[in-house]
């Protein structure tokens, strides 16, 4: 997040009286660093419109965790 965008967000939150949110965001920035390069995307669609999911390009299987599975990703 640029400093300019951060300042704009801070002013907006302060003008709405949302000081707890503002302090939380400031604390997060101090902890993570001011010059972090991250990008977020949001997707939106009309949930009332019919939708048929396209077929996956690769097969996807869902199964329960087994004892022999590596558990590193759960930590």
mmCIF file of the N, C-alpha and C atoms, coordinates in Angstrom:
data_MODEL
# 
_entry.id   MODEL 
# 
loop_
_atom_site.group_PDB 
_atom_site.id 
_atom_site.type_symbol 
_atom_site.label_atom_id 
_atom_site.label_alt_id 
_atom_site.label_comp_id 
_atom_site.label_asym_id 
_atom_site.label_entity_id 
_atom_site.label_seq_id 
_atom_site.pdbx_PDB_ins_code 
_atom_site.Cartn_x 
_atom_site.Cartn_y 
_atom_site.Cartn_z 
_atom_site.occupancy 
_atom_site.B_iso_or_equiv 
_atom_site.pdbx_formal_charge 
_atom_site.auth_seq_id 
_atom_site.auth_comp_id 
_atom_site.auth_asym_id 
_atom_site.auth_atom_id 
_atom_site.pdbx_PDB_model_num 
ATOM 1   N N  . UNK A 1 1  ? 0.852   -1.168  0.000   1.00 0.00 ? 1  UNK A N  1 
ATOM 2   C CA . UNK A 1 1  ? 0.000   0.000   0.000   1.00 0.00 ? 1  UNK A CA 1 
ATOM 3   C C  . UNK A 1 1  ? 0.896   1.227   0.000   1.00 0.00 ? 1  UNK A C  1 
ATOM 4   N N  . UNK A 1 2  ? 0.621   2.175   -0.859  1.00 0.00 ? 2  UNK A N  1 
ATOM 5   C CA . UNK A 1 2  ? 1.414   3.385   -0.901  1.00 0.00 ? 2  UNK A CA 1 
ATOM 6   C C  . UNK A 1 2  ? 1.114   4.244   0.318   1.00 0.00 ? 2  UNK A C  1 
ATOM 7   N N  . UNK A 1 3  ? 2.046   5.124   0.642   1.00 0.00 ? 3  UNK A N  1 
ATOM 8   C CA . UNK A 1 3  ? 1.854   6.017   1.788   1.00 0.00 ? 3  UNK A CA 1 
ATOM 9   C C  . UNK A 1 3  ? 0.658   6.927   1.536   1.00 0.00 ? 3  UNK A C  1 
ATOM 10  N N  . UNK A 1 4  ? 0.506   7.362   0.306   1.00 0.00 ? 4  UNK A N  1 
ATOM 11  C CA . UNK A 1 4  ? -0.624  8.247   -0.030  1.00 0.00 ? 4  UNK A CA 1 
ATOM 12  C C  . UNK A 1 4  ? -1.968  7.540   0.195   1.00 0.00 ? 4  UNK A C  1 
ATOM 13  N N  . UNK A 1 5  ? -2.068  6.307   -0.264  1.00 0.00 ? 5  UNK A N  1 
ATOM 14  C CA . UNK A 1 5  ? -3.297  5.540   -0.070  1.00 0.00 ? 5  UNK A CA 1 
ATOM 15  C C  . UNK A 1 5  ? -3.520  5.241   1.405   1.00 0.00 ? 5  UNK A C  1 
ATOM 16  N N  . UNK A 1 6  ? -2.430  4.939   2.132   1.00 0.00 ? 6  UNK A N  1 
ATOM 17  C CA . UNK A 1 6  ? -2.533  4.687   3.568   1.00 0.00 ? 6  UNK A CA 1 
ATOM 18  C C  . UNK A 1 6  ? -3.022  5.904   4.316   1.00 0.00 ? 6  UNK A C  1 
ATOM 19  N N  . UNK A 1 7  ? -2.516  7.083   3.945   1.00 0.00 ? 7  UNK A N  1 
ATOM 20  C CA . UNK A 1 7  ? -2.952  8.321   4.594   1.00 0.00 ? 7  UNK A CA 1 
ATOM 21  C C  . UNK A 1 7  ? -4.416  8.606   4.285   1.00 0.00 ? 7  UNK A C  1 
ATOM 22  N N  . UNK A 1 8  ? -4.818  8.357   3.060   1.00 0.00 ? 8  UNK A N  1 
ATOM 23  C CA . UNK A 1 8  ? -6.214  8.566   2.667   1.00 0.00 ? 8  UNK A CA 1 
ATOM 24  C C  . UNK A 1 8  ? -7.132  7.638   3.459   1.00 0.00 ? 8  UNK A C  1 
ATOM 25  N N  . UNK A 1 9  ? -6.722  6.374   3.601   1.00 0.00 ? 9  UNK A N  1 
ATOM 26  C CA . UNK A 1 9  ? -7.504  5.409   4.368   1.00 0.00 ? 9  UNK A CA 1 
ATOM 27  C C  . UNK A 1 9  ? -7.573  5.831   5.830   1.00 0.00 ? 9  UNK A C  1 
ATOM 28  N N  . UNK A 1 10 ? -6.453  6.282   6.381   1.00 0.00 ? 10 UNK A N  1 
ATOM 29  C CA . UNK A 1 10 ? -6.422  6.714   7.781   1.00 0.00 ? 10 UNK A CA 1 
ATOM 30  C C  . UNK A 1 10 ? -7.354  7.902   8.007   1.00 0.00 ? 10 UNK A C  1 
ATOM 31  N N  . UNK A 1 11 ? -7.333  8.870   7.112   1.00 0.00 ? 11 UNK A N  1 
ATOM 32  C CA . UNK A 1 11 ? -8.224  10.027  7.252   1.00 0.00 ? 11 UNK A CA 1 
ATOM 33  C C  . UNK A 1 11 ? -9.684  9.608   7.159   1.00 0.00 ? 11 UNK A C  1 
ATOM 34  N N  . UNK A 1 12 ? -9.970  8.691   6.246   1.00 0.00 ? 12 UNK A N  1 
ATOM 35  C CA . UNK A 1 12 ? -11.346 8.210   6.085   1.00 0.00 ? 12 UNK A CA 1 
ATOM 36  C C  . UNK A 1 12 ? -11.830 7.516   7.358   1.00 0.00 ? 12 UNK A C  1 
ATOM 37  N N  . UNK A 1 13 ? -11.004 6.636   7.904   1.00 0.00 ? 13 UNK A N  1 
ATOM 38  C CA . UNK A 1 13 ? -11.392 5.918   9.120   1.00 0.00 ? 13 UNK A CA 1 
ATOM 39  C C  . UNK A 1 13 ? -11.553 6.884   10.297  1.00 0.00 ? 13 UNK A C  1 
ATOM 40  N N  . UNK A 1 14 ? -10.654 7.852   10.405  1.00 0.00 ? 14 UNK A N  1 
ATOM 41  C CA . UNK A 1 14 ? -10.738 8.828   11.494  1.00 0.00 ? 14 UNK A CA 1 
ATOM 42  C C  . UNK A 1 14 ? -11.984 9.695   11.355  1.00 0.00 ? 14 UNK A C  1 
ATOM 43  N N  . UNK A 1 15 ? -12.314 10.086  10.129  1.00 0.00 ? 15 UNK A N  1 
ATOM 44  C CA . UNK A 1 15 ? -13.490 10.936  9.926   1.00 0.00 ? 15 UNK A CA 1 
ATOM 45  C C  . UNK A 1 15 ? -14.784 10.203  10.265  1.00 0.00 ? 15 UNK A C  1 
ATOM 46  N N  . UNK A 1 16 ? -14.774 8.865   10.143  1.00 0.00 ? 16 UNK A N  1 
ATOM 47  C CA . UNK A 1 16 ? -15.943 8.058   10.492  1.00 0.00 ? 16 UNK A CA 1 
ATOM 48  C C  . UNK A 1 16 ? -15.950 7.658   11.966  1.00 0.00 ? 16 UNK A C  1 
ATOM 49  N N  . UNK A 1 17 ? -14.888 8.032   12.698  1.00 0.00 ? 17 UNK A N  1 
ATOM 50  C CA . UNK A 1 17 ? -14.813 7.679   14.105  1.00 0.00 ? 17 UNK A CA 1 
ATOM 51  C C  . UNK A 1 17 ? -14.434 6.233   14.353  1.00 0.00 ? 17 UNK A C  1 
ATOM 52  N N  . UNK A 1 18 ? -13.855 5.586   13.377  1.00 0.00 ? 18 UNK A N  1 
ATOM 53  C CA . UNK A 1 18 ? -13.488 4.170   13.492  1.00 0.00 ? 18 UNK A CA 1 
ATOM 54  C C  . UNK A 1 18 ? -12.037 4.050   13.966  1.00 0.00 ? 18 UNK A C  1 
ATOM 55  N N  . UNK A 1 19 ? -11.798 4.538   15.188  1.00 0.00 ? 19 UNK A N  1 
ATOM 56  C CA . UNK A 1 19 ? -10.439 4.617   15.704  1.00 0.00 ? 19 UNK A CA 1 
ATOM 57  C C  . UNK A 1 19 ? -9.855  3.246   16.039  1.00 0.00 ? 19 UNK A C  1 
ATOM 58  N N  . UNK A 1 20 ? -10.686 2.310   16.482  1.00 0.00 ? 20 UNK A N  1 
ATOM 59  C CA . UNK A 1 20 ? -10.153 0.975   16.785  1.00 0.00 ? 20 UNK A CA 1 
ATOM 60  C C  . UNK A 1 20 ? -9.649  0.298   15.505  1.00 0.00 ? 20 UNK A C  1 
ATOM 61  N N  . UNK A 1 21 ? -10.386 0.466   14.411  1.00 0.00 ? 21 UNK A N  1 
ATOM 62  C CA . UNK A 1 21 ? -9.944  -0.097  13.126  1.00 0.00 ? 21 UNK A CA 1 
ATOM 63  C C  . UNK A 1 21 ? -8.670  0.598   12.671  1.00 0.00 ? 21 UNK A C  1 
ATOM 64  N N  . UNK A 1 22 ? -8.626  1.921   12.832  1.00 0.00 ? 22 UNK A N  1 
ATOM 65  C CA . UNK A 1 22 ? -7.442  2.693   12.440  1.00 0.00 ? 22 UNK A CA 1 
ATOM 66  C C  . UNK A 1 22 ? -6.217  2.239   13.223  1.00 0.00 ? 22 UNK A C  1 
ATOM 67  N N  . UNK A 1 23 ? -6.358  2.090   14.535  1.00 0.00 ? 23 UNK A N  1 
ATOM 68  C CA . UNK A 1 23 ? -5.226  1.652   15.353  1.00 0.00 ? 23 UNK A CA 1 
ATOM 69  C C  . UNK A 1 23 ? -4.786  0.242   14.999  1.00 0.00 ? 23 UNK A C  1 
ATOM 70  N N  . UNK A 1 24 ? -5.741  -0.634  14.702  1.00 0.00 ? 24 UNK A N  1 
ATOM 71  C CA . UNK A 1 24 ? -5.398  -1.997  14.303  1.00 0.00 ? 24 UNK A CA 1 
ATOM 72  C C  . UNK A 1 24 ? -4.596  -1.992  12.999  1.00 0.00 ? 24 UNK A C  1 
ATOM 73  N N  . UNK A 1 25 ? -5.043  -1.165  12.036  1.00 0.00 ? 25 UNK A N  1 
ATOM 74  C CA . UNK A 1 25 ? -4.339  -1.099  10.752  1.00 0.00 ? 25 UNK A CA 1 
ATOM 75  C C  . UNK A 1 25 ? -2.938  -0.511  10.919  1.00 0.00 ? 25 UNK A C  1 
ATOM 76  N N  . UNK A 1 26 ? -2.805  0.499   11.769  1.00 0.00 ? 26 UNK A N  1 
ATOM 77  C CA . UNK A 1 26 ? -1.490  1.098   12.020  1.00 0.00 ? 26 UNK A CA 1 
ATOM 78  C C  . UNK A 1 26 ? -0.582  0.057   12.660  1.00 0.00 ? 26 UNK A C  1 
ATOM 79  N N  . UNK A 1 27 ? -1.101  -0.677  13.643  1.00 0.00 ? 27 UNK A N  1 
ATOM 80  C CA . UNK A 1 27 ? -0.307  -1.726  14.290  1.00 0.00 ? 27 UNK A CA 1 
ATOM 81  C C  . UNK A 1 27 ? 0.130   -2.790  13.305  1.00 0.00 ? 27 UNK A C  1 
ATOM 82  N N  . UNK A 1 28 ? -0.771  -3.159  12.401  1.00 0.00 ? 28 UNK A N  1 
ATOM 83  C CA . UNK A 1 28 ? -0.429  -4.156  11.381  1.00 0.00 ? 28 UNK A CA 1 
ATOM 84  C C  . UNK A 1 28 ? 0.689   -3.635  10.486  1.00 0.00 ? 28 UNK A C  1 
ATOM 85  N N  . UNK A 1 29 ? 0.591   -2.386  10.074  1.00 0.00 ? 29 UNK A N  1 
ATOM 86  C CA . UNK A 1 29 ? 1.623   -1.797  9.211   1.00 0.00 ? 29 UNK A CA 1 
ATOM 87  C C  . UNK A 1 29 ? 2.962   -1.727  9.922   1.00 0.00 ? 29 UNK A C  1 
ATOM 88  N N  . UNK A 1 30 ? 2.952   -1.365  11.193  1.00 0.00 ? 30 UNK A N  1 
ATOM 89  C CA . UNK A 1 30 ? 4.208   -1.300  11.938  1.00 0.00 ? 30 UNK A CA 1 
ATOM 90  C C  . UNK A 1 30 ? 4.826   -2.679  12.086  1.00 0.00 ? 30 UNK A C  1 
ATOM 91  N N  . UNK A 1 31 ? 3.982   -3.670  12.272  1.00 0.00 ? 31 UNK A N  1 
ATOM 92  C CA . UNK A 1 31 ? 4.476   -5.038  12.418  1.00 0.00 ? 31 UNK A CA 1 
ATOM 93  C C  . UNK A 1 31 ? 4.989   -5.590  11.090  1.00 0.00 ? 31 UNK A C  1 
ATOM 94  N N  . UNK A 1 32 ? 4.254   -5.389  10.024  1.00 0.00 ? 32 UNK A N  1 
ATOM 95  C CA . UNK A 1 32 ? 4.601   -5.979  8.719   1.00 0.00 ? 32 UNK A CA 1 
ATOM 96  C C  . UNK A 1 32 ? 5.552   -5.105  7.903   1.00 0.00 ? 32 UNK A C  1 
ATOM 97  N N  . UNK A 1 33 ? 5.604   -3.835  8.172   1.00 0.00 ? 33 UNK A N  1 
ATOM 98  C CA . UNK A 1 33 ? 6.466   -2.932  7.412   1.00 0.00 ? 33 UNK A CA 1 
ATOM 99  C C  . UNK A 1 33 ? 5.653   -2.061  6.477   1.00 0.00 ? 33 UNK A C  1 
ATOM 100 N N  . UNK A 1 34 ? 6.080   -0.847  6.277   1.00 0.00 ? 34 UNK A N  1 
ATOM 101 C CA . UNK A 1 34 ? 5.336   0.128   5.482   1.00 0.00 ? 34 UNK A CA 1 
ATOM 102 C C  . UNK A 1 34 ? 5.439   -0.121  3.994   1.00 0.00 ? 34 UNK A C  1 
ATOM 103 N N  . UNK A 1 35 ? 6.509   -0.742  3.538   1.00 0.00 ? 35 UNK A N  1 
ATOM 104 C CA . UNK A 1 35 ? 6.744   -0.860  2.107   1.00 0.00 ? 35 UNK A CA 1 
ATOM 105 C C  . UNK A 1 35 ? 6.513   -2.273  1.606   1.00 0.00 ? 35 UNK A C  1 
ATOM 106 N N  . UNK A 1 36 ? 5.547   -2.912  2.151   1.00 0.00 ? 36 UNK A N  1 
ATOM 107 C CA . UNK A 1 36 ? 5.214   -4.267  1.745   1.00 0.00 ? 36 UNK A CA 1 
ATOM 108 C C  . UNK A 1 36 ? 4.532   -4.234  0.378   1.00 0.00 ? 36 UNK A C  1 
ATOM 109 N N  . UNK A 1 37 ? 4.925   -5.117  -0.500  1.00 0.00 ? 37 UNK A N  1 
ATOM 110 C CA . UNK A 1 37 ? 4.333   -5.198  -1.827  1.00 0.00 ? 37 UNK A CA 1 
ATOM 111 C C  . UNK A 1 37 ? 3.332   -6.348  -1.859  1.00 0.00 ? 37 UNK A C  1 
ATOM 112 N N  . UNK A 1 38 ? 2.078   -6.050  -1.685  1.00 0.00 ? 38 UNK A N  1 
ATOM 113 C CA . UNK A 1 38 ? 1.063   -7.092  -1.792  1.00 0.00 ? 38 UNK A CA 1 
ATOM 114 C C  . UNK A 1 38 ? -0.081  -6.566  -2.646  1.00 0.00 ? 38 UNK A C  1 
ATOM 115 N N  . UNK A 1 39 ? -0.724  -7.485  -3.304  1.00 0.00 ? 39 UNK A N  1 
ATOM 116 C CA . UNK A 1 39 ? -1.804  -7.139  -4.211  1.00 0.00 ? 39 UNK A CA 1 
ATOM 117 C C  . UNK A 1 39 ? -3.003  -8.008  -3.870  1.00 0.00 ? 39 UNK A C  1 
ATOM 118 N N  . UNK A 1 40 ? -4.174  -7.421  -3.865  1.00 0.00 ? 40 UNK A N  1 
ATOM 119 C CA . UNK A 1 40 ? -5.398  -8.163  -3.604  1.00 0.00 ? 40 UNK A CA 1 
ATOM 120 C C  . UNK A 1 40 ? -6.371  -7.942  -4.748  1.00 0.00 ? 40 UNK A C  1 
ATOM 121 N N  . UNK A 1 41 ? -7.132  -8.968  -5.042  1.00 0.00 ? 41 UNK A N  1 
ATOM 122 C CA . UNK A 1 41 ? -8.145  -8.874  -6.082  1.00 0.00 ? 41 UNK A CA 1 
ATOM 123 C C  . UNK A 1 41 ? -9.476  -9.333  -5.499  1.00 0.00 ? 41 UNK A C  1 
ATOM 124 N N  . UNK A 1 42 ? -10.519 -8.675  -5.888  1.00 0.00 ? 42 UNK A N  1 
ATOM 125 C CA . UNK A 1 42 ? -11.856 -9.096  -5.495  1.00 0.00 ? 42 UNK A CA 1 
ATOM 126 C C  . UNK A 1 42 ? -12.648 -9.445  -6.742  1.00 0.00 ? 42 UNK A C  1 
ATOM 127 N N  . UNK A 1 43 ? -13.430 -10.480 -6.666  1.00 0.00 ? 43 UNK A N  1 
ATOM 128 C CA . UNK A 1 43 ? -14.257 -10.895 -7.792  1.00 0.00 ? 43 UNK A CA 1 
ATOM 129 C C  . UNK A 1 43 ? -15.721 -10.771 -7.394  1.00 0.00 ? 43 UNK A C  1 
ATOM 130 N N  . UNK A 1 44 ? -16.555 -10.430 -8.349  1.00 0.00 ? 44 UNK A N  1 
ATOM 131 C CA . UNK A 1 44 ? -17.962 -10.234 -8.066  1.00 0.00 ? 44 UNK A CA 1 
ATOM 132 C C  . UNK A 1 44 ? -18.777 -10.815 -9.209  1.00 0.00 ? 44 UNK A C  1 
ATOM 133 N N  . UNK A 1 45 ? -19.930 -11.373 -8.852  1.00 0.00 ? 45 UNK A N  1 
ATOM 134 C CA . UNK A 1 45 ? -20.847 -11.846 -9.879  1.00 0.00 ? 45 UNK A CA 1 
ATOM 135 C C  . UNK A 1 45 ? -22.257 -11.807 -9.322  1.00 0.00 ? 45 UNK A C  1 
ATOM 136 N N  . UNK A 1 46 ? -23.219 -11.829 -10.197 1.00 0.00 ? 46 UNK A N  1 
ATOM 137 C CA . UNK A 1 46 ? -24.627 -11.820 -9.819  1.00 0.00 ? 46 UNK A CA 1 
ATOM 138 C C  . UNK A 1 46 ? -25.011 -13.223 -9.379  1.00 0.00 ? 46 UNK A C  1 
ATOM 139 N N  . UNK A 1 47 ? -25.333 -13.372 -8.094  1.00 0.00 ? 47 UNK A N  1 
ATOM 140 C CA . UNK A 1 47 ? -25.656 -14.696 -7.573  1.00 0.00 ? 47 UNK A CA 1 
ATOM 141 C C  . UNK A 1 47 ? -27.027 -15.180 -8.013  1.00 0.00 ? 47 UNK A C  1 
ATOM 142 N N  . UNK A 1 48 ? -27.844 -14.289 -8.550  1.00 0.00 ? 48 UNK A N  1 
ATOM 143 C CA . UNK A 1 48 ? -29.163 -14.681 -9.048  1.00 0.00 ? 48 UNK A CA 1 
ATOM 144 C C  . UNK A 1 48 ? -29.092 -15.264 -10.458 1.00 0.00 ? 48 UNK A C  1 
ATOM 145 N N  . UNK A 1 49 ? -28.025 -14.927 -11.184 1.00 0.00 ? 49 UNK A N  1 
ATOM 146 C CA . UNK A 1 49 ? -27.867 -15.422 -12.562 1.00 0.00 ? 49 UNK A CA 1 
ATOM 147 C C  . UNK A 1 49 ? -27.409 -16.877 -12.538 1.00 0.00 ? 49 UNK A C  1 
ATOM 148 N N  . UNK A 1 50 ? -27.948 -17.718 -13.422 1.00 0.00 ? 50 UNK A N  1 
ATOM 149 C CA . UNK A 1 50 ? -27.514 -19.113 -13.455 1.00 0.00 ? 50 UNK A CA 1 
ATOM 150 C C  . UNK A 1 50 ? -26.036 -19.216 -13.842 1.00 0.00 ? 50 UNK A C  1 
ATOM 151 N N  . UNK A 1 51 ? -25.359 -20.184 -13.252 1.00 0.00 ? 51 UNK A N  1 
ATOM 152 C CA . UNK A 1 51 ? -23.925 -20.351 -13.498 1.00 0.00 ? 51 UNK A CA 1 
ATOM 153 C C  . UNK A 1 51 ? -23.605 -21.837 -13.578 1.00 0.00 ? 51 UNK A C  1 
ATOM 154 N N  . UNK A 1 52 ? -22.944 -22.228 -14.632 1.00 0.00 ? 52 UNK A N  1 
ATOM 155 C CA . UNK A 1 52 ? -22.465 -23.597 -14.782 1.00 0.00 ? 52 UNK A CA 1 
ATOM 156 C C  . UNK A 1 52 ? -20.950 -23.550 -14.714 1.00 0.00 ? 52 UNK A C  1 
ATOM 157 N N  . UNK A 1 53 ? -20.393 -24.220 -13.734 1.00 0.00 ? 53 UNK A N  1 
ATOM 158 C CA . UNK A 1 53 ? -18.938 -24.205 -13.566 1.00 0.00 ? 53 UNK A CA 1 
ATOM 159 C C  . UNK A 1 53 ? -18.269 -24.896 -14.746 1.00 0.00 ? 53 UNK A C  1 
ATOM 160 N N  . UNK A 1 54 ? -17.180 -24.335 -15.274 1.00 0.00 ? 54 UNK A N  1 
ATOM 161 C CA . UNK A 1 54 ? -16.477 -24.995 -16.370 1.00 0.00 ? 54 UNK A CA 1 
ATOM 162 C C  . UNK A 1 54 ? -15.749 -26.235 -15.859 1.00 0.00 ? 54 UNK A C  1 
ATOM 163 N N  . UNK A 1 55 ? -15.472 -27.141 -16.746 1.00 0.00 ? 55 UNK A N  1 
ATOM 164 C CA . UNK A 1 55 ? -14.729 -28.352 -16.384 1.00 0.00 ? 55 UNK A CA 1 
ATOM 165 C C  . UNK A 1 55 ? -13.289 -27.977 -16.036 1.00 0.00 ? 55 UNK A C  1 
ATOM 166 N N  . UNK A 1 56 ? -12.739 -28.644 -15.047 1.00 0.00 ? 56 UNK A N  1 
ATOM 167 C CA . UNK A 1 56 ? -11.359 -28.386 -14.648 1.00 0.00 ? 56 UNK A CA 1 
ATOM 168 C C  . UNK A 1 56 ? -10.403 -28.896 -15.728 1.00 0.00 ? 56 UNK A C  1 
ATOM 169 N N  . UNK A 1 57 ? -9.287  -28.186 -15.909 1.00 0.00 ? 57 UNK A N  1 
ATOM 170 C CA . UNK A 1 57 ? -8.294  -28.621 -16.888 1.00 0.00 ? 57 UNK A CA 1 
ATOM 171 C C  . UNK A 1 57 ? -7.491  -29.809 -16.376 1.00 0.00 ? 57 UNK A C  1 
ATOM 172 N N  . UNK A 1 58 ? -7.463  -29.964 -15.066 1.00 0.00 ? 58 UNK A N  1 
ATOM 173 C CA . UNK A 1 58 ? -6.788  -31.116 -14.457 1.00 0.00 ? 58 UNK A CA 1 
ATOM 174 C C  . UNK A 1 58 ? -7.767  -31.743 -13.480 1.00 0.00 ? 58 UNK A C  1 
ATOM 175 N N  . UNK A 1 59 ? -7.733  -33.057 -13.346 1.00 0.00 ? 59 UNK A N  1 
ATOM 176 C CA . UNK A 1 59 ? -8.666  -33.690 -12.407 1.00 0.00 ? 59 UNK A CA 1 
ATOM 177 C C  . UNK A 1 59 ? -8.362  -33.282 -10.968 1.00 0.00 ? 59 UNK A C  1 
ATOM 178 N N  . UNK A 1 60 ? -9.403  -33.080 -10.195 1.00 0.00 ? 60 UNK A N  1 
ATOM 179 C CA . UNK A 1 60 ? -9.267  -32.694 -8.797  1.00 0.00 ? 60 UNK A CA 1 
ATOM 180 C C  . UNK A 1 60 ? -9.949  -33.761 -7.953  1.00 0.00 ? 60 UNK A C  1 
ATOM 181 N N  . UNK A 1 61 ? -9.228  -34.235 -6.953  1.00 0.00 ? 61 UNK A N  1 
ATOM 182 C CA . UNK A 1 61 ? -9.768  -35.253 -6.070  1.00 0.00 ? 61 UNK A CA 1 
ATOM 183 C C  . UNK A 1 61 ? -9.761  -34.726 -4.638  1.00 0.00 ? 61 UNK A C  1 
ATOM 184 N N  . UNK A 1 62 ? -10.809 -34.993 -3.902  1.00 0.00 ? 62 UNK A N  1 
ATOM 185 C CA . UNK A 1 62 ? -10.905 -34.608 -2.504  1.00 0.00 ? 62 UNK A CA 1 
ATOM 186 C C  . UNK A 1 62 ? -11.011 -35.880 -1.690  1.00 0.00 ? 62 UNK A C  1 
ATOM 187 N N  . UNK A 1 63 ? -10.168 -35.964 -0.662  1.00 0.00 ? 63 UNK A N  1 
ATOM 188 C CA . UNK A 1 63 ? -10.198 -37.138 0.197   1.00 0.00 ? 63 UNK A CA 1 
ATOM 189 C C  . UNK A 1 63 ? -9.857  -36.715 1.619   1.00 0.00 ? 63 UNK A C  1 
ATOM 190 N N  . UNK A 1 64 ? -10.096 -37.584 2.559   1.00 0.00 ? 64 UNK A N  1 
ATOM 191 C CA . UNK A 1 64 ? -9.760  -37.307 3.942   1.00 0.00 ? 64 UNK A CA 1 
ATOM 192 C C  . UNK A 1 64 ? -8.254  -37.410 4.153   1.00 0.00 ? 64 UNK A C  1 
ATOM 193 N N  . UNK A 1 65 ? -7.779  -36.723 5.175   1.00 0.00 ? 65 UNK A N  1 
ATOM 194 C CA . UNK A 1 65 ? -6.358  -36.776 5.522   1.00 0.00 ? 65 UNK A CA 1 
ATOM 195 C C  . UNK A 1 65 ? -6.035  -38.169 6.048   1.00 0.00 ? 65 UNK A C  1 
ATOM 196 N N  . UNK A 1 66 ? -4.888  -38.677 5.618   1.00 0.00 ? 66 UNK A N  1 
ATOM 197 C CA . UNK A 1 66 ? -4.421  -39.984 6.066   1.00 0.00 ? 66 UNK A CA 1 
ATOM 198 C C  . UNK A 1 66 ? -3.232  -39.805 7.013   1.00 0.00 ? 66 UNK A C  1 
ATOM 199 N N  . UNK A 1 67 ? -2.980  -40.763 7.878   1.00 0.00 ? 67 UNK A N  1 
ATOM 200 C CA . UNK A 1 67 ? -1.846  -40.641 8.821   1.00 0.00 ? 67 UNK A CA 1 
ATOM 201 C C  . UNK A 1 67 ? -0.500  -40.482 8.106   1.00 0.00 ? 67 UNK A C  1 
ATOM 202 N N  . UNK A 1 68 ? -0.349  -41.046 6.929   1.00 0.00 ? 68 UNK A N  1 
ATOM 203 C CA . UNK A 1 68 ? 0.944   -40.956 6.221   1.00 0.00 ? 68 UNK A CA 1 
ATOM 204 C C  . UNK A 1 68 ? 1.131   -39.641 5.466   1.00 0.00 ? 68 UNK A C  1 
ATOM 205 N N  . UNK A 1 69 ? 0.107   -38.781 5.426   1.00 0.00 ? 69 UNK A N  1 
ATOM 206 C CA . UNK A 1 69 ? 0.217   -37.488 4.758   1.00 0.00 ? 69 UNK A CA 1 
ATOM 207 C C  . UNK A 1 69 ? 1.124   -36.551 5.555   1.00 0.00 ? 69 UNK A C  1 
ATOM 208 N N  . UNK A 1 70 ? 1.988   -35.782 4.872   1.00 0.00 ? 70 UNK A N  1 
ATOM 209 C CA . UNK A 1 70 ? 2.808   -34.812 5.597   1.00 0.00 ? 70 UNK A CA 1 
ATOM 210 C C  . UNK A 1 70 ? 1.906   -33.715 6.202   1.00 0.00 ? 70 UNK A C  1 
ATOM 211 N N  . UNK A 1 71 ? 2.134   -33.364 7.432   1.00 0.00 ? 71 UNK A N  1 
ATOM 212 C CA . UNK A 1 71 ? 1.282   -32.402 8.116   1.00 0.00 ? 71 UNK A CA 1 
ATOM 213 C C  . UNK A 1 71 ? 1.925   -31.021 8.230   1.00 0.00 ? 71 UNK A C  1 
ATOM 214 N N  . UNK A 1 72 ? 2.989   -30.754 7.471   1.00 0.00 ? 72 UNK A N  1 
ATOM 215 C CA . UNK A 1 72 ? 3.671   -29.457 7.542   1.00 0.00 ? 72 UNK A CA 1 
ATOM 216 C C  . UNK A 1 72 ? 2.718   -28.312 7.229   1.00 0.00 ? 72 UNK A C  1 
ATOM 217 N N  . UNK A 1 73 ? 1.832   -28.495 6.301   1.00 0.00 ? 73 UNK A N  1 
ATOM 218 C CA . UNK A 1 73 ? 0.950   -27.410 5.855   1.00 0.00 ? 73 UNK A CA 1 
ATOM 219 C C  . UNK A 1 73 ? -0.134  -27.075 6.874   1.00 0.00 ? 73 UNK A C  1 
ATOM 220 N N  . UNK A 1 74 ? -0.340  -27.934 7.865   1.00 0.00 ? 74 UNK A N  1 
ATOM 221 C CA . UNK A 1 74 ? -1.343  -27.658 8.897   1.00 0.00 ? 74 UNK A CA 1 
ATOM 222 C C  . UNK A 1 74 ? -0.817  -26.708 9.968   1.00 0.00 ? 74 UNK A C  1 
ATOM 223 N N  . UNK A 1 75 ? 0.494   -26.568 10.080  1.00 0.00 ? 75 UNK A N  1 
ATOM 224 C CA . UNK A 1 75 ? 1.093   -25.735 11.132  1.00 0.00 ? 75 UNK A CA 1 
ATOM 225 C C  . UNK A 1 75 ? 0.906   -24.268 10.866  1.00 0.00 ? 75 UNK A C  1 
# 
